[in-house]
Amino acid sequence: MAITSRPEVDNTELDRTDLVDTTQAGTSTSNRKWWALGIIALAQLMVVLDATIITIALPFAQTDLEISDANRQWALTAYTLLFGGLLLLGGRMADYLGRRRMFLIGLVGFALSSAAAGLAWNGASFFAGRALQGVFAAMLAPAALSLITVTFTEQKERARALAVYAGVSGGGAAIGLIAGGALTEFFSWRWTLLVNTPIALVAAIGGLILVIKDKPSARTGGYDLPGAITVTAALVSLVYGFTKAAESGWGAASTVSLLVAGVALLAVFIAIETRVSNPLLPLRIPGEINRGGAFLISFIVPIPMFAMFLFLSYYFQNTLGETPLRTGVLFLPFPIFIVIGAGVASSLLPRFGPRALLVGGSGLATAGLLYLAQLDTDSTWLVNVLPAMILIAAGMGLVFVSMQTVALHRVDADDSGVASALVNTTQQIGGSIGLALLSTIVAQVFADRPSLNTPDGQKAANIYSYDVAFYSGAGFMAAALVAALVFIRMRKQDLADESPDPLLVG
């Protein structure tokens, strides 16, 4: 099987000078790669923060558009359902149609759909705009990550590039809360969506100029439409099922039927992929033990992270009485320390290998969540929240860089788009499941607490329910630590070794 070497580009001279940085052309090429990384990171930041930027603004949008309490959750799930469900198809389209081309199409589409959502006149038009954002995000996200893997082929450069990408991916949700709070307080909830349009258009122009044009992978067959339809329906069914669990309960007929249908459709999808000649997801990608472990960790880690954002946002606003802007500012240490953690990971990865960093990072995050679970009515942000936030963010910075490195290591260039999509898919589905699962737990714990008929009793019950959620999140992070110990066998020597992987399936 061919191993990823260097990106295929139209200009052979550009490809040749990329080998040597001692010439002026080589220096120009190297600089261009890092400018291109800035554009890719900007696009990824926009996609990630859009899942949370509307969170603080949602009560204002609900009032303006006269959205009912039962339907307000579609502001989030209309985006995540389409995003999570179409990611694999978006990744394969990036491989077959060109990563740069799909990157630009995704940016322009995201700009237009963001404008449509921001200018919505009622609930239906608002949800439709959010759904279209999810569709174009599913095109954009895998193309962005696969462009990094085919542009940065030297091991140390790729580690630095992935550190930037991981910092953006991990901190984007917190940045979304900060930006959402500021835009809502000083302008309008509509600007939490409209702000994407100029940013996406600037990124598209920058991508057209700076991102190297890649050569699409050769196609020997069709697009595996049965696989695409089946996996999209399966993921949408699972995400929607977990969303319904938070709304209707785990035992509700709608929840059970959606989850059962999702699992059955996934089984059908796997059967299809083993039989078609041109599969949407070649099973050799998650079939290798290290990559399989990395994808499992990618699924687990967003569960406590997304839940932490949600319940800390409730704690800051409902319990401490903070304004939207101050709530966003209180999250600021998280993106700062996740970037620091990612930067440290890029330096330590060649020295210690990914396994040590995954174990250490998940251990730090577990400790941070356990510390955060000690909140009570006398807790303060400085003493009880900030130390926990630093531990969680630094640990997740280590985890994201190491996990992405393992997940994309030795993936054939023809499969880089779908492998990148699988990283995003596991994170998106994991985050959606975590929000649904822990939201249900929190609601049940709160309802079972006594003394809810007094303000102090309600406050204590709320804080207790959040603590239960943070304890649960610590359990998930501990599971990620165990997964790293069991499945990640890659050594530091393997990072620089480009020989065929003897464990590779297929």
N, C-alpha and C positions, 0 to 999 in steps of 0.2 A: 504493500500500500504506500502511496506517495505521502511523504511527510512535509508539513508546512515548511517552506524555506523562505522565499522572499515574494513580495507582491508582484503580480504580473501587471505591468503598466504599458501604455502605448508607446512611450518614449524610451527606447532602449538605452540612450545615452544617460537619461535620468536614472535608470535602474543601475547602470554601471557605476556612475559616480557616487551612488549611495554607499558603495563599498568602502570608499576612501574619503576621509574628511580632510585630507591635507591639501586638496586643491580647492580653488574658489568655488567651482561647481559643486564639489562635495559638501562644502560648508553651506552653500545656498540650499542644497537639498535637505541637509540636516535641519537647518532653521525652518524650512518649509514644513517639515514633519511636525515640529513642535508647535508652530502656529496652527497647523491643521488640528492637532490635538486640542488646542484651545477651543476651536469651533465645535469639535465633537463633544467635548466636555460641556460646553454651553447648551448644546442640544439635549444631552442626557439630563442635565440639571433641570431643564424646562419640563421634560417628561416626568421626572421623579417628583418634583415639587408640586406638579399639577394634581397629584393624587391627594395632597393635603392642603393646598393653598386656599381651597374653597371652604375648609372646615370651619374656620373662625367666621367667615363671611356668610355661612349658610343661613343663620337665623334672619339676617337682613334680606337675603334673596328670597327666603320663604315668605316673608311678609310682603315684599314688593310684587311677587308673582302669584300670590295667593295659593301657595302650595300647602296641601294638608300635611299633618304630622305623619300619616301613614305613608305618604309618597315622598317625603323629603329625602329618604335614604337613597333614592334614585340619583340624586346629585353626585353621589360617590360611586354607587354600583353601576350606573350606566357607563361610566368611564372604565372601571376596573373589569367589568364583565367582558367588554369588547377588547380591551387591552390584553387581558390574560388569555382570552379565548383564541385570538388571532395571531399571537406572537410566533408560533411555530411556522405558520404559513408565511408570515412576514419575513422570517429568517430564511426560508427556502427561496422566496422571491428575491431576496438580496443576493443569494448565491447564483441564481439563474439569470437575473436581469441586471446584476451589477450592484455592488454595495453602495458606491457613490451615487448612482442613479436613484436607488430607493431611499437613500439618505436625503437627497434633495426633494424628492416627491413627498416624503414624510414631513419635511419641514414646511413646505408650502401648504400642504393639506392641514397641518396642525395650526398654521397661522390663520387660515380661513375658518376652520371649525371653531377656533378660540373666539374669533370675532363673532361668529354666529351665536355661540353660547353667551357671550358678554352682552349682546344686543337683544337677547330673548325677550319676548313680550308676554309669555305665559309659561306655565310649567312644562307643557309638552315641547315647546320650542327649546327651552332650556335643557331638558333631558336629551333631546335629539342632538343638540350641539355638543353636549358632553359625550354622547355615544360616538359621534364622529371624531372627537378628539382621541378617544380610545382606539379607533380604527387606524388613524394615522400614527399614533404612538406605537402601535404594533408593527408598523412598517419602519419607523424611525429607530427604535431602541436596538433591535438586533443588528441593523445596518451600522449603527454607531460603534458598537462593541467589536463587530467583525472587522471594521475598518482599522481599528487599533491593532488587531492580531495580524493583519496582512501588511500593515505599514511599518510596525516596529518588530522586526524579526530578530534583532540582536537581544540576547537575554537580559542584560542589565537595562537597556533602553526600554524593553517591554515592561520590565518590573516597575520602572519609574512611571511609564505611561498608564499602566494599570493602577498604580497608586493614586494618580490624579483621578482616574475614572471611578475608583472605589470610594475615594473621598467625596466626590460629587454624588455618587449613588447613595452612600450612607447618610450624608448630611443634607441631601436635597429635601427630604421630608420635613426636617426641622426648619430649614430655610424657607420652605413653603409656609409654615406656620408664622414665621416672622414677617415675611412679605405679605401674607394674607391679613395679618393684624394691622400692619401699617397702612396698606392700601384701603382697607375697610374703614379705619378710623379717620383717615385724612381725606379720602376721596370717595369711593363708592365700592360696594361689593362687586360691581361690574368690572372694575379695573383688575380684580384678581384674575380675570379671564382675558380681558382686552390687552393686558400688558404682554401676553404671549405673542401677539401678532407682530409688533415691530421687532421683538427679539428673534423670532423665528425667521423673519425675512432677512434680517442682518446676518443670521447664521447661514441662511441659504446662499446669500451672495458670497460670504466668506468661504463656504464649502465649495462653491463653483470655482473660486480662484485658487484655493489652497489645497484642497483634498485631492490626492493623486487619483486619477481615473484608473480603476481596476478593470481587469478583463473578466467578464462573467464566466462561471463554470460551464463546461460543455454539458448539454442535456442530451441523453440518449433516449429519453421517453417523455411522457407527459408530466403533469404536475402532481400526480397522485391525488386527484380530487377526492376520491373516496376517503383516503386518510385525512385530508385536510378538513373535510366536512365532519367526519367522525370525531376527530380530536377537538375541533372547535366546539362542537356540540357537547362533548364530554366535559371540557373545562368550563364552559358557560354553565352547564348544569351543576357542576360541583360548586363553583363560586356562588351561583344563585342559591343553591341549597344551603350553603353555610350562612349566607345573608339571611335567608328565611328562618334559619335556626335562631338567630338573634332576635328576630321579629316575632316568630310564632312558636318557638320552642323546638327542642330536638325530637320530640315524639310526635309532632304534628305530621299529618299525612303528606302535606306539601313538601316538608323538609325531607322526610324519609324517601318519598318517591323520587325527588330530584337527586338525592345522593346515590340512591340505588341505580338510577338511570345513568348518572355520571360514571360510576364504577363499571357498569356493564358496557358503556360506550368506550371506556378506556381499554377494556379487555378486547373489544372488537377492533379497536385501533391497533393494538399490538399484533393481533392476528393478521390484520391487513399488511402491516409493515414487514412481517416475516415472509410475505408471499409476493409482493409487488417488486418489479425490477428497478424501480426508481422511487424509493420510499421518501416520504416527507421527513421522517426522522430515522436515519440509519441506526439500528439498535447497537451498532458497534460504538456509538458515541457515549451513551450512558452505560454500556455493557462492560467497559474496562473498570476494574475495581476502584482505582483512584478517582477517576472522573465520576463514577457512580456515587462515591462517598461525597465528593465535592457538590454534586447536584442535591444530595440529601441535606447537606449542611445549608446550601443555598435556600432550600425549602424551609428549614427549621428556623433560621436566624431572624427572618422578618416577623415571625409570630410575636415574640416578646417586644421587638423594636416598635412595630406599628402600634401595638397595644399600649406601650409606654407613652408614646406621643398622645394617644387619645385620652388616657386616664389622667395624665399629668395636665393636659389642657383643661379637663373638667376640674381638677383639683385647683389649678391656678385661678380659673374664672369663677367657679361656683363656690369653692370653699374659701379661697383667699380673697375673692372679690376683685381680682385684677382686671384691667381693661384689655381689649384685644391687642393693642400695641404692646403693653407691658407683658402680656402673656407670651407674645412672640419673642420679645427680648430675653425673657427668662429661659428660653430654649437655646439661646445663642451659644453657650458653651458646648453644646452637643456637636454642631458642625465643625467648630474650631478643633475640638479634640479628636474627632473622627478623622479629620485631615492630618492632624499630628500623628495619630496612630497609623494611618495609611503610609505617611512618609517614613516613619520608623520601619514599617514592614518592608518597604521597598529596599531599605538598606540591609535589614537582617535576613531577608529571604535567601540571598545567595550564600550566606554564612551558615545558617541553621536549617534551611529547608522548610517546606510548607507545613509539615506535621507539627513541629514544635510551635510555630506561630499560631496555628489553628487551635492547638490545645491551650496555649497561654492566653490567647485572645478570648476564647470562649470562657476560660476560667475567670478572667478579669470581669467580663460582662456578667457572669453568674454572680460573682461577689457584689457587683454594683446593684443588681436587681434585688438581692437579699437585703442589702443595706437600705434600699429604697422602700422595701416592704415594712420598714419599722416606723412609717409615718403615723403620727397621732395628732390629737387636737392642738398640741403645743408645738408642733414641728415648725421649722422655718426653712426657707429656701436655701440660705447660706449653709446651715449646719446639716440639714437632712436630705436635701435634694441635690445640691451642687456636687458634693463628693461622689454620690452615686452616678450622676450624669457623666462625670469625668471618667470613672471606671468603665461604664458601659460603652461610651463613645470610643475611648482608646482601645478597648478590647475588640469592638466591632471593626475598627479600622484595620487591626491586624488580621481579623477573620476575612474581611471582604477581599483584600489584596491576595491573600494566600488561596482562598477558595476559588477566585476567578483564575488565578494562575494555573491551578491544578485542573480546573474544568476545561480550560482551553489548550492545555499542553498537548503537543503532538497531534492535534486535530488537523486532518488534511485540509488544505486551503479550500477545496471544493465544498467542504462541510462547515466552514467557519461561521457562515451566517446562521445556520440552523443550530449549531452548538451555542452561539451567542444568544440566540432566541431562547434556548432551553434554560440558560442562566436566568434570563429575565422572567421566563414563565414560572419557574420554581419560586422565585422571589415574590412575584405578583400573587400567585395562588397561595403561597404560605402566608403572606400578609393578610389576604382576604379571609383565610381560614382563622387566623389568629384573632382578628377583630371580631368575627362572628362568635368564635368559641369563648373568648374571654369576656365579651360583652354579655353573653348569656350567663356566664358564671357570676359576673358582677351583679346583674339584675336579680338573680336568684338569692345571692348572699345578702343583698340589701333588703329584699322583701322579707327575709327570715329574721332580720335583726329586731329586737324589741325596742320600745321607746321611740317609735317613729313619729309620735304625735307631738313632739316638742322640737324646736329648732336645734337645740344642742344634741338631741338624740338623732335627728336626721344627719347632722354634720358628722357625728361619730360613726354612724352607720355607713355613710358615704366613704369616709376615710378607710374604714375597715374593709369595705368591698374592694377598694383600690389596692389595699395591701394584699388581699387574696389574689388579685390579678397579677401583682408583681411577684409574689411567690410562685404562681403558675408559670410566669415568664422565666423565672430562674430555673424551673424544672426543664423547660424547653432548651434553654442555653446549656444546661448540664447534659441534655441528650445530644446536642451538637458536639460537645466535648467528647462524649463516648463514641460518636460516629467518627470523629477525627482519629481517635485511638485505634478503632477497629478497621476502618477502611483505607485510611491514607497511608500508603506504603512508600510513597515517593521520597527519595533522598535528595540532599542538596546537589549531589553529582548529576542527578537525572535532569536538573533544570537546564544544564548546559549541553546535555547529551541529545543530539538530534537523530540518533540511530533509531530504527524501527522498534516499537515497543513490543516486547515479547508477550505482554499480557493483552494486547489489543485484540478485541473480538472482531472477526471478519477481516 
